[in-house]
Amino acid sequence: MSELKPGGGKPLGGSLLEQVKIMRYAPIKVNKDFQMPKIPVQERRSSREYYCTCCGKSYGTQDRNFYKASNSILWRGNNGYLPVCKECAETIYAALVDFYSGNEEHALRHWCATFDYPYDIEASSMTAGYIPSTRSRLSLYPSKLNTKQVMMRGRNFLDTVKYESGEASRINTMNDIVSRASEAEEGTFEVTREMTKNWGFGLKPEDYEWLQEQEKDWRSRVECKSKAQEELIRMICLAQLNVQKAQQGNGKVADAMKAFQDLLGACNLQPRQNPTDDFADQETFGTLIKMYENERPVGEADEEWKDVDGIAKYIDTWFLGHLCNLVHVTNDNEAAYREELEKYTVKPPTYEADEDAVDMSLLDRYSSKRDDNEGGEGGDEE
């Protein structure tokens, strides 16, 4: 199998499809020394024969002598065949390759635009392998357009333009990420490098957004603790996307569904494998609290419902206030602590005498009365 060489340069690496994509999206280089080759014109011999509008050569039949483009409105009056013979068509193609400095993809797309043929990268990659010396690459291209996948993308060049306008939004390289980030409007979804690492290239921004949402949803519902589980979840998301595209594009829905079901079975996520599956059983209490606080946090309570049982005041006063008093730290609850402490503080009693009398404590009064008693007893003995 041969490798493609853009403009006669070094061979490109990768698969044939990747090589074709590189050449297709490469910058156009025009050969300034190019000159259109002269094709000899032959005189018509009979009105019943089919003539090539390029060289004028006559043919008894159109089959095997002209390429057919039955889906183009341009050639319906010519039984669906091109007006130029195969020999001239291949000569024009070879001249276009020379014009585009050896880039066969630019030449083929130009040829398809000229004769209203659909241009398809995958169909072109099928002709980029080994080609017998007796046949040209262009001679193999029309037969590759008859596959179901290619026909779904278009049957004439207008369909190609329509398809490519949708493909233009796909992220094919890192440069697409940078250019789209600079052009993105505020509030729009932006594709990052990390997303392309997880999902690969070739998707549209809305596809990346959908895959990101699905991965987040799957991770919130099932256990994901290892690298293998992460990759399986991403493969499930891609399988879901393939099912949707198969349904929308009349593709192989059964095959896409089977691949999706097989992935679910590999992860033990099918309903028959988890009959009592419950999200609350798969998550820890702390994880559930975190999810609830992030998604639906508890709002601020009304004033009438704040600290109804007084537990907050109790802790601030008797725990925090007393602790700060022991270590001599001033705090915001010191006044409340002193106020509450005053309610339960016991003070020694005081004696209230006449204003002119000397205030004596209970112990002083008890001592003087004792001295009086002892003095009286001594006088009786004498």
C-alpha positions in Angstrom: 0.0 0.0 0.0 1.5 3.3 -1.1 1.7 6.5 1.0 0.5 9.9 -0.2 3.1 12.6 -0.9 1.8 16.2 -0.9 3.4 18.1 -3.7 6.0 15.4 -4.3 7.3 15.9 -0.7 8.0 13.3 2.0 5.5 10.6 2.7 2.8 11.4 5.3 2.4 9.2 8.4 -0.8 7.6 9.8 -3.7 5.9 8.0 -4.7 6.7 4.5 -7.8 8.6 5.8 -5.6 10.7 8.0 -3.2 11.4 5.1 -6.1 12.4 2.9 -7.4 14.8 5.6 -4.0 16.4 6.0 -3.7 17.0 2.3 -7.3 18.1 2.0 -7.0 20.8 4.7 -3.4 21.8 3.7 -2.9 25.4 2.4 -3.5 25.7 -1.4 -0.3 26.2 -3.4 -0.8 27.2 -7.0 1.8 26.4 -9.6 2.4 29.7 -11.4 4.1 28.0 -14.4 1.0 25.8 -15.0 -0.4 25.7 -18.5 -3.6 23.9 -19.6 -2.6 21.1 -22.0 -4.0 21.3 -25.5 -6.5 18.5 -26.3 -6.9 17.7 -30.1 -10.4 18.1 -31.4 -11.8 15.6 -33.8 -14.6 16.2 -36.3 -18.0 14.6 -35.9 -18.6 11.7 -38.1 -22.3 10.7 -37.4 -25.2 12.3 -35.6 -26.0 8.9 -34.1 -22.7 8.7 -32.2 -21.8 10.2 -28.9 -19.2 13.0 -29.0 -16.9 14.2 -26.3 -17.3 17.9 -25.9 -13.7 18.3 -25.0 -11.8 16.4 -27.8 -14.7 15.8 -30.2 -14.1 12.1 -30.5 -17.2 10.0 -31.3 -18.2 6.8 -29.5 -20.9 4.3 -30.4 -22.0 3.9 -26.7 -21.8 6.0 -23.6 -21.2 3.1 -21.3 -17.5 2.4 -20.6 -16.6 5.6 -22.5 -18.1 8.3 -20.2 -18.3 8.7 -16.5 -21.9 8.7 -15.2 -23.3 11.3 -12.8 -26.9 10.4 -12.8 -27.7 12.5 -9.7 -26.7 15.8 -11.3 -29.3 17.9 -13.0 -26.7 19.1 -15.4 -26.4 15.9 -17.4 -30.0 14.6 -17.3 -30.4 15.3 -21.0 -27.3 13.3 -21.7 -28.6 10.1 -20.1 -26.8 11.0 -16.9 -23.3 10.8 -18.4 -20.6 13.5 -18.4 -20.2 15.3 -21.7 -16.4 14.6 -21.8 -15.0 11.1 -22.3 -13.1 9.2 -19.7 -9.8 9.9 -21.4 -10.3 13.7 -21.4 -11.7 13.6 -17.8 -8.6 11.9 -16.6 -6.4 14.3 -18.6 -8.2 17.2 -16.9 -7.7 15.6 -13.5 -4.0 15.1 -14.1 -3.7 18.7 -15.2 -5.4 19.8 -12.0 -2.9 17.8 -9.9 -0.2 19.7 -11.6 -2.0 23.0 -11.1 -2.2 22.3 -7.3 1.5 21.4 -7.1 0.8 17.7 -6.7 -2.0 17.9 -4.1 -4.4 15.3 -5.4 -7.1 16.1 -2.9 -7.4 19.8 -4.1 -7.4 18.5 -7.6 -10.1 15.9 -7.0 -12.3 18.4 -5.3 -11.9 20.9 -8.1 -12.7 18.1 -10.6 -15.9 17.2 -8.6 -17.0 20.8 -8.5 -16.5 21.1 -12.3 -18.6 18.1 -13.2 -21.0 18.2 -10.3 -19.7 15.1 -8.6 -19.9 14.7 -4.8 -16.5 15.1 -3.1 -16.1 12.7 -0.1 -12.9 12.3 1.9 -13.6 8.7 2.9 -14.4 7.7 -0.7 -11.1 9.4 -1.7 -9.2 7.6 0.9 -10.4 4.3 -0.5 -8.7 5.1 -3.8 -5.4 6.2 -2.2 -4.0 2.7 -1.7 -2.5 0.4 -4.2 -3.6 1.4 -7.7 -2.7 -0.8 -10.7 -0.6 0.9 -13.4 -3.3 0.3 -15.9 -5.9 2.4 -14.0 -5.9 5.9 -12.6 -7.1 7.0 -9.2 -9.9 8.9 -10.8 -11.2 5.7 -12.5 -11.7 4.1 -9.0 -13.4 7.1 -7.4 -17.0 6.9 -8.9 -17.4 3.3 -7.7 -16.5 4.3 -4.2 -19.4 6.8 -4.2 -22.0 4.0 -4.2 -21.5 3.0 -0.6 -24.3 3.7 1.8 -22.4 5.9 4.1 -21.1 8.1 1.3 -24.5 8.4 -0.4 -25.9 9.6 2.9 -23.5 12.5 2.8 -24.4 13.7 -0.7 -24.9 12.8 -4.3 -23.7 15.9 -6.1 -21.4 18.8 -5.3 -24.1 21.0 -3.8 -24.6 18.3 -1.2 -20.9 18.3 -0.6 -21.0 22.0 0.1 -23.9 21.6 2.4 -22.2 18.7 4.3 -18.9 20.6 4.6 -20.6 23.7 6.0 -21.8 21.5 8.9 -18.5 19.8 9.2 -16.7 23.2 9.5 -17.9 23.4 13.1 -16.1 20.3 14.1 -13.0 20.4 16.2 -10.3 18.7 14.1 -7.1 20.2 15.5 -5.8 22.2 18.4 -5.8 25.3 16.2 -9.6 25.0 15.9 -9.8 25.3 19.7 -7.7 28.5 19.8 -9.6 30.1 16.9 -13.0 29.3 18.4 -12.0 30.5 21.8 -11.1 33.9 20.3 -14.3 34.1 18.3 -16.6 32.8 21.0 -19.2 35.1 22.4 -19.8 35.5 26.1 -22.0 32.8 27.6 -21.4 30.3 24.8 -19.9 26.9 25.3 -16.2 26.7 24.7 -14.3 23.5 23.8 -11.1 23.0 25.8 -7.9 21.0 25.2 -8.9 18.7 28.1 -12.2 17.9 26.3 -10.4 16.9 23.1 -8.1 14.6 25.2 -11.1 12.9 26.7 -13.4 12.7 23.6 -11.0 13.1 20.7 -11.2 15.3 17.6 -13.8 15.4 14.9 -16.9 16.4 17.0 -19.0 19.5 17.0 -19.1 21.9 20.0 -22.6 20.8 20.8 -21.4 17.2 20.8 -18.7 18.0 23.3 -21.2 19.9 25.5 -23.6 16.9 25.4 -20.9 14.4 26.3 -19.7 16.6 29.2 -23.2 16.7 30.6 -23.7 13.0 30.2 -20.4 12.1 31.9 -21.3 14.3 34.8 -24.7 12.7 35.1 -23.2 9.2 34.9 -20.6 10.0 37.5 -23.3 11.3 39.9 -25.2 8.0 39.6 -22.6 5.2 39.5 -19.4 4.5 41.3 -16.2 5.7 39.6 -13.0 5.1 41.5 -10.6 3.8 39.0 -9.2 4.7 35.6 -10.9 1.8 33.9 -14.3 2.9 35.3 -13.7 6.5 34.0 -12.9 5.2 30.5 -15.9 2.9 30.4 -18.2 5.8 31.4 -16.7 7.9 28.6 -17.2 5.0 26.1 -20.8 4.7 27.3 -21.4 8.4 26.6 -19.9 8.1 23.1 -22.0 5.0 22.5 -25.1 7.0 23.4 -24.0 9.8 21.0 -23.6 7.2 18.2 -27.1 5.8 18.9 -28.6 9.3 18.5 -26.7 10.0 15.3 -27.6 6.6 13.9 -31.3 7.4 14.6 -31.1 10.9 13.1 -29.1 9.9 10.0 -30.8 6.6 9.2 -27.7 4.7 10.2 -27.2 1.3 11.7 -29.2 1.8 14.9 -29.2 -1.9 15.8 -25.4 -2.1 15.8 -25.1 1.2 17.8 -27.6 -0.1 20.4 -25.8 -3.4 20.7 -22.5 -1.6 21.3 -24.2 0.5 24.0 -25.8 -2.5 25.7 -22.5 -4.4 25.7 -20.8 -1.5 27.4 -23.6 -1.4 30.0 -23.1 -5.1 30.6 -19.4 -4.7 31.0 -20.0 -2.1 33.7 -22.8 -4.1 35.4 -25.2 -1.3 34.8 -28.0 -3.0 33.0 -31.3 -3.1 34.9 -31.3 -6.9 35.3 -27.9 -6.6 36.9 -28.9 -4.0 39.4 -32.6 -4.7 40.3 -32.4 -2.8 43.6 -30.1 0.0 42.4 -30.4 3.1 44.5 -28.3 6.2 44.4 -28.4 6.7 48.1 -27.0 3.2 48.6 -24.0 3.9 46.4 -22.9 7.2 48.1 -21.6 7.9 51.5 -23.5 10.2 53.9 -20.9 12.9 53.5 -21.0 12.7 49.7 -24.8 13.1 49.8 -24.6 16.1 52.1 -22.0 17.7 49.7 -24.3 17.1 46.7 -27.3 18.6 48.5 -25.4 21.6 49.7 -24.0 22.2 46.2 -27.3 21.7 44.3 -30.0 22.7 46.8 -28.4 24.3 49.9 -30.4 25.2 53.0 -31.3 28.8 53.0 -30.9 31.3 55.9 -33.5 30.8 58.6 -35.9 33.6 59.6 -35.3 35.6 62.7 -38.2 33.9 64.6 -36.8 30.5 63.9 -33.2 31.2 64.7 -32.0 29.4 67.9 -35.5 28.5 69.1 -34.2 26.3 71.9 -31.4 28.7 72.9 -28.7 26.1 72.4 -26.5 28.6 70.4 -26.7 31.2 73.2 -26.1 28.5 75.8 -22.9 27.4 74.1 -21.7 30.9 73.4 -22.3 32.0 77.0 -21.4 29.0 79.2 -18.8 27.3 77.0 -17.1 29.9 74.9 -17.6 32.7 77.4 -16.3 30.7 80.4 -13.4 29.3 78.5 -12.3 32.8 77.4 -12.6 34.0 81.0 -10.3 31.2 82.2 -7.6 32.1 79.7 -8.2 35.8 80.0 -9.2 36.4 76.4 -11.7 39.1 75.5 -14.5 38.0 73.3 -17.8 39.2 71.9 -19.8 37.1 74.4 -18.2 38.5 77.5 -21.0 40.9 78.4 -23.6 38.1 78.0 -21.5 35.8 80.1 -21.1 38.4 82.9 -24.8 39.1 82.9 -25.8 35.4 83.1 -23.1 34.8 85.8 -24.5 37.6 87.9 -27.8 35.8 88.1 -26.2 32.8 89.9 -23.6 34.6 92.0 -23.9 34.2 95.8 -22.8 37.3 97.9 -22.1 37.3 101.6 -24.8 39.0 103.8 -24.1 42.5 105.3 -25.4 44.0 108.7 -27.4 47.2 108.3 -27.0 49.4 111.5 -27.7 53.0 112.3 -26.0 55.6 110.2 -23.9 56.8 113.2 -23.0 53.3 114.3 -19.9 51.5 113.2 -20.7 48.7 110.8 -19.4 45.4 112.2 -19.3 42.1 110.5 -21.0 39.0 111.9 -17.7 37.6 113.0 -16.8 40.8 115.0 -20.2 40.8 116.7 -19.8 37.2 117.6 -16.3 37.8 119.0 -17.4 40.8 121.2 -20.4 38.9 122.6 -18.1 36.0 123.5 -15.7 38.4 125.3 -18.7 39.8 127.3 -19.8 36.4 128.4 -16.4 35.4 129.6 -16.0 38.7 131.6 -19.3 38.2 133.4 -18.5 34.8 134.6 -15.2 36.0 136.1 -16.9 38.7 138.2 -19.3 36.2 139.9 -16.4 34.1 141.1 -14.8 37.0 142.9 
